[in-house]
Amino acid sequence: MTIHIPFNKPCIVGSELIYVGQAVAGGHASGNGPFTRRAQKLLEERFGVPRALLTTSCTAALEMAALLCGLGPGDEVILPSYTFVSTANAVVLRGAKPVFVDIRSDTLNIDERLIEAAITPRTRAIFPVHYAGVACDMDEIMAIAQRHNLLVVEDAAQGVFSKYKDRWLGTIGHLGCYSFHETKNFSCGEGGALIVNHRSLEKRAEILREKGTNRSQFIRGQVDKYTWVDVGSSYVLSDMLAAFLLGQLENMDKISERRRAIFERYAAMLAPLAERGQIDIPFTPQHCATNHHMFYVLATDLDERTALIAHLRKAGILAVFHYVPLHSSPFARSLGAEQASLPVTDRVSERLLRLPMYYDLTDRDIGEIARSVTEFYDCAGTAKPRARAPTGREHRLIRRPQASI
């Protein structure tokens, strides 16, 4: 069956291609050009942060953050297992060990109630991941970090333009990491940013990003030549990609509003299934403002999810599952980083299915997808009684308040 509704489709909403042409014609297509500076300034002003540094990816931003945390052999970092491998790789590349903690059953974020028990004398940092653009409980995480003298690196790859209690995700921890991959809300194909929230880390962040040299100081005229002064790598984003990204960031409100409309249309059309207990749909706490990065459903079990994926594909709709838990991976076992039991993580990873979500998704497309999901559960033999572990929290959609964003 031909797929006519893909899972993701990159969009052009403003001056992206014009800016790319200007970057090429201007003779500075490599990193740290005029479009890089403009995009960084936009992020700094919009999110009120001391410094935003564009990087080649969120992976690169996480690796820079691990360096800035001073991680080394024997150190430990607490993070969820239900995340992309880059979160853990940044830790492992420094010789440190990831310590996996289970997730909450409502937001699918790291369970802040379990963090303190995972802290040892070797713990150096916490890397919370804001899943689906919904904030972790950052008040509690920052309080734990302060009690134990730990650094906090927010993996906000999916959380650009989301809020926690009126604070932008990525701006609360000591460092924040953004993704501008083509599957994210704002994209340049491949790209990211490191958000430096403490001035004391800014100078070294510049050096790490410029291959361990003080080139940024040289460009500003602060030194008469630049040289190798620290470790580092080539983390600087091409100005051509920064140009495309700038066109997207200038339209953050427009893109965000369309994603909100898509999300809420999905929620309204699938609410009857959720109310009957046949699926679960995303939950957003009242004190959070989501960027509507994704819309997922939670099936009963792995078999049901597999059948639903096949049903949608037969209808020409591409829906995908998400992370395979890191703690169960062969590499985690080789590191001795596997956990004896992360029951919520294991259960969610087998049940979660992401529906198509992109700017150009039409209302007609959404209707077709929602009807196909509903048809699956209406078919004889597919809907069955659901045995759920109690969560202690209500699984329901909380509509985002109209924040001033």
ChimeraX attribute file (.defattr): number of C-alpha atoms within 10 A of each C-alpha:
attribute: neighborCount
match mode: 1-to-1
recipient: residues
	/A:1	8
	/A:2	10
	/A:3	13
	/A:4	12
	/A:5	22
	/A:6	16
	/A:7	17
	/A:8	18
	/A:9	14
	/A:10	17
	/A:11	17
	/A:12	14
	/A:13	17
	/A:14	16
	/A:15	16
	/A:16	23
	/A:17	15
	/A:18	12
	/A:19	21
	/A:20	22
	/A:21	14
	/A:22	16
	/A:23	23
	/A:24	14
	/A:25	10
	/A:26	11
	/A:27	9
	/A:28	16
	/A:29	23
	/A:30	16
	/A:31	22
	/A:32	21
	/A:33	19
	/A:34	17
	/A:35	26
	/A:36	26
	/A:37	19
	/A:38	15
	/A:39	23
	/A:40	21
	/A:41	18
	/A:42	16
	/A:43	22
	/A:44	17
	/A:45	12
	/A:46	13
	/A:47	20
	/A:48	15
	/A:49	19
	/A:50	16
	/A:51	23
	/A:52	25
	/A:53	26
	/A:54	32
	/A:55	29
	/A:56	23
	/A:57	25
	/A:58	27
	/A:59	27
	/A:60	26
	/A:61	31
	/A:62	30
	/A:63	27
	/A:64	25
	/A:65	28
	/A:66	25
	/A:67	20
	/A:68	16
	/A:69	19
	/A:70	12
	/A:71	23
	/A:72	17
	/A:73	13
	/A:74	12
	/A:75	20
	/A:76	24
	/A:77	26
	/A:78	24
	/A:79	28
	/A:80	28
	/A:81	29
	/A:82	27
	/A:83	22
	/A:84	18
	/A:85	14
	/A:86	16
	/A:87	25
	/A:88	26
	/A:89	18
	/A:90	22
	/A:91	28
	/A:92	22
	/A:93	15
	/A:94	17
	/A:95	15
	/A:96	23
	/A:97	25
	/A:98	30
	/A:99	23
	/A:100	24
	/A:101	25
	/A:102	24
	/A:103	24
	/A:104	19
	/A:105	21
	/A:106	19
	/A:107	22
	/A:108	23
	/A:109	26
	/A:110	30
	/A:111	21
	/A:112	19
	/A:113	14
	/A:114	13
	/A:115	21
	/A:116	14
	/A:117	8
	/A:118	14
	/A:119	20
	/A:120	12
	/A:121	8
	/A:122	13
	/A:123	22
	/A:124	23
	/A:125	25
	/A:126	25
	/A:127	27
	/A:128	27
	/A:129	28
	/A:130	26
	/A:131	21
	/A:132	23
	/A:133	27
	/A:134	28
	/A:135	31
	/A:136	24
	/A:137	21
	/A:138	19
	/A:139	14
	/A:140	13
	/A:141	22
	/A:142	19
	/A:143	12
	/A:144	18
	/A:145	20
	/A:146	12
	/A:147	10
	/A:148	16
	/A:149	13
	/A:150	19
	/A:151	20
	/A:152	26
	/A:153	27
	/A:154	30
	/A:155	30
	/A:156	30
	/A:157	30
	/A:158	30
	/A:159	28
	/A:160	24
	/A:161	24
	/A:162	25
	/A:163	23
	/A:164	22
	/A:165	14
	/A:166	13
	/A:167	15
	/A:168	22
	/A:169	32
	/A:170	31
	/A:171	23
	/A:172	20
	/A:173	24
	/A:174	20
	/A:175	26
	/A:176	27
	/A:177	34
	/A:178	29
	/A:179	31
	/A:180	25
	/A:181	20
	/A:182	16
	/A:183	20
	/A:184	22
	/A:185	29
	/A:186	29
	/A:187	24
	/A:188	25
	/A:189	17
	/A:190	18
	/A:191	27
	/A:192	29
	/A:193	30
	/A:194	30
	/A:195	32
	/A:196	26
	/A:197	20
	/A:198	14
	/A:199	13
	/A:200	9
	/A:201	16
	/A:202	17
	/A:203	13
	/A:204	21
	/A:205	23
	/A:206	22
	/A:207	21
	/A:208	24
	/A:209	27
	/A:210	22
	/A:211	19
	/A:212	19
	/A:213	21
	/A:214	23
	/A:215	21
	/A:216	17
	/A:217	16
	/A:218	14
	/A:219	13
	/A:220	9
	/A:221	10
	/A:222	12
	/A:223	13
	/A:224	9
	/A:225	11
	/A:226	14
	/A:227	12
	/A:228	13
	/A:229	14
	/A:230	14
	/A:231	14
	/A:232	20
	/A:233	16
	/A:234	14
	/A:235	25
	/A:236	24
	/A:237	24
	/A:238	21
	/A:239	25
	/A:240	26
	/A:241	24
	/A:242	34
	/A:243	30
	/A:244	26
	/A:245	26
	/A:246	28
	/A:247	24
	/A:248	25
	/A:249	22
	/A:250	18
	/A:251	15
	/A:252	17
	/A:253	13
	/A:254	14
	/A:255	20
	/A:256	21
	/A:257	14
	/A:258	17
	/A:259	23
	/A:260	18
	/A:261	14
	/A:262	24
	/A:263	21
	/A:264	17
	/A:265	16
	/A:266	21
	/A:267	21
	/A:268	11
	/A:269	17
	/A:270	21
	/A:271	17
	/A:272	13
	/A:273	17
	/A:274	18
	/A:275	13
	/A:276	11
	/A:277	18
	/A:278	19
	/A:279	21
	/A:280	23
	/A:281	21
	/A:282	21
	/A:283	19
	/A:284	21
	/A:285	20
	/A:286	13
	/A:287	15
	/A:288	25
	/A:289	26
	/A:290	27
	/A:291	23
	/A:292	27
	/A:293	24
	/A:294	22
	/A:295	19
	/A:296	24
	/A:297	21
	/A:298	22
	/A:299	22
	/A:300	23
	/A:301	15
	/A:302	16
	/A:303	11
	/A:304	19
	/A:305	20
	/A:306	16
	/A:307	13
	/A:308	20
	/A:309	20
	/A:310	15
	/A:311	18
	/A:312	22
	/A:313	19
	/A:314	14
	/A:315	17
	/A:316	16
	/A:317	24
	/A:318	22
	/A:319	23
	/A:320	17
	/A:321	17
	/A:322	17
	/A:323	15
	/A:324	18
	/A:325	22
	/A:326	23
	/A:327	25
	/A:328	17
	/A:329	13
	/A:330	11
	/A:331	12
	/A:332	20
	/A:333	13
	/A:334	9
	/A:335	12
	/A:336	13
	/A:337	17
	/A:338	21
	/A:339	16
	/A:340	8
	/A:341	12
	/A:342	19
	/A:343	11
	/A:344	17
	/A:345	26
	/A:346	18
	/A:347	15
	/A:348	24
	/A:349	18
	/A:350	22
	/A:351	22
	/A:352	23
	/A:353	21
	/A:354	17
	/A:355	25
	/A:356	22
	/A:357	26
	/A:358	22
	/A:359	22
	/A:360	17
	/A:361	18
	/A:362	13
	/A:363	13
	/A:364	9
	/A:365	16
	/A:366	20
	/A:367	15
	/A:368	15
	/A:369	24
	/A:370	20
	/A:371	14
	/A:372	18
	/A:373	20
	/A:374	16
	/A:375	14
	/A:376	18
	/A:377	18
	/A:378	12
	/A:379	9
	/A:380	9
	/A:381	8
	/A:382	14
	/A:383	16
	/A:384	12
	/A:385	10
	/A:386	13
	/A:387	8
	/A:388	8
	/A:389	8
	/A:390	8
	/A:391	11
	/A:392	8
	/A:393	11
	/A:394	10
	/A:395	18
	/A:396	17
	/A:397	18
	/A:398	14
	/A:399	17
	/A:400	17
	/A:401	11
	/A:402	7
	/A:403	9
	/A:404	5
	/A:405	13
